[in-house]
Amino acid sequence: MSIPTYPFTAIVDQDNMKLALLLNAINPRIGGVLIRGAKGTGKSTAVRALAELLPEIEVVKGCPFNCNPKDPTNMCEVCREKYERGEPLEYEKRKMRIITLPIGATEDRVVGTLDITRAIKEGVKALEPGLLAEANQNILYVDEINLLPDHIVDDILDAAASGWNVVEREGISVAHPARFILIGTMNPEEGELRPQLLDRLALHVQVENIYDKDLRIEIMRRNLEYEENPEAFRKKFEPQQEELRRRIINARNILPKVKVPDKLLEVVSRLCIKLRVDGHRPDITIIKTAKTLAAFEGVLEVNLDHIKTCARLTLSHRTRRGGLEEPATPQQIEDALNEALIEAKVLEAPRIIPQK
């Protein structure tokens, strides 16, 4: 018997965390989110609540890789061959699942194991699927991601970036689709991620303890109410849940139509140059995320507010100047953005009134 999930819309405060999760749910190609914060701040609760909001997925029946029956770019070799021959692919609808990666998972458990002898004759059929196969079209949740061995984190991030898991053994290479929403959580008191790995996670949220008296009282009330009667509590929040589901589906539908003005592309470019962030991934991530936020709000053009919000989510964990500088603070991001807006002639420079 499964335990009823705490409703996503019942989570008090923590708006940045909820927004980052929703944006990745709308557009998994953003590249995932890292949520950092002390224990007991609702990180795991929010992640587990997310899946309930998402629409059902279509998967090829019997396929161990959860292939999408209507998208040949998200098919294993076997399914794609059938699709190209015009054979009908029997499929079924399923609720999206959270695939949790345990701390002690081995590399074989994550990427899968390959029978070399069979692989030469049978290709992908010789692969014993791992967690990345289960995660295709689902949510991959890595709790305490900072405690995982670096090589396993690398495997996960490689798959998240490319949408494919490639297993190579003794010169034999087999691949299957691995498109998932990547969510990592961690408590910084237990150690940090290497900067090189941090940079490859698209968005970052720092979850803070809540010290507002009324909000803490509301958290207590809701948790007690949920524990006493989970189903009645869930029913109470179902209208908000349904509205959020509708917004997610609508955002997915209009996302391909969202445009970004050239001026804002220039602003993002200037912002990243000013902060001396490493690589070009941050610029691209800000724009992808801003387009998704615009779609979530139901508008077809990115505006300055979208850029401001997404810059904070994207840049607060990025190394700078080849790793010589720490990630930018919120104030540094805001100052650099204001300078970029002035240089791009989106904003006028403030007038300085001479002292008498």
Secondary structure, DSSP 8 states (H G I E B T S, - for coil): -------GGG--S-HHHHHHHHHHHH-GGG--EEEEE-TTSSHHHHHHHHGGGS--EEEETT-TT---TT-GGG--HHHHHHHHTT----EEEE---EEE--TT--HHHHH-EE-HHHHHHHGGGGEE--HHHHHTTSEEEEETGGGS-HHHHHHHHHHHHHSEEEEEETTEEEEEE---EEEEEE-GGG----HHHHTTSSEEEEE-----HHHHHHHHHHHHHHHH-HHHHHHHHHHHHHHHHHHHHHHHHHGGG-B--HHHHHHHHHHHHHHTBSSSHHHHHHHHHHHHHHHHTT-SB--HHHHHHHHHHHHTT--BTTTTB----HHHHHHHHHHHHHHTTSS---------
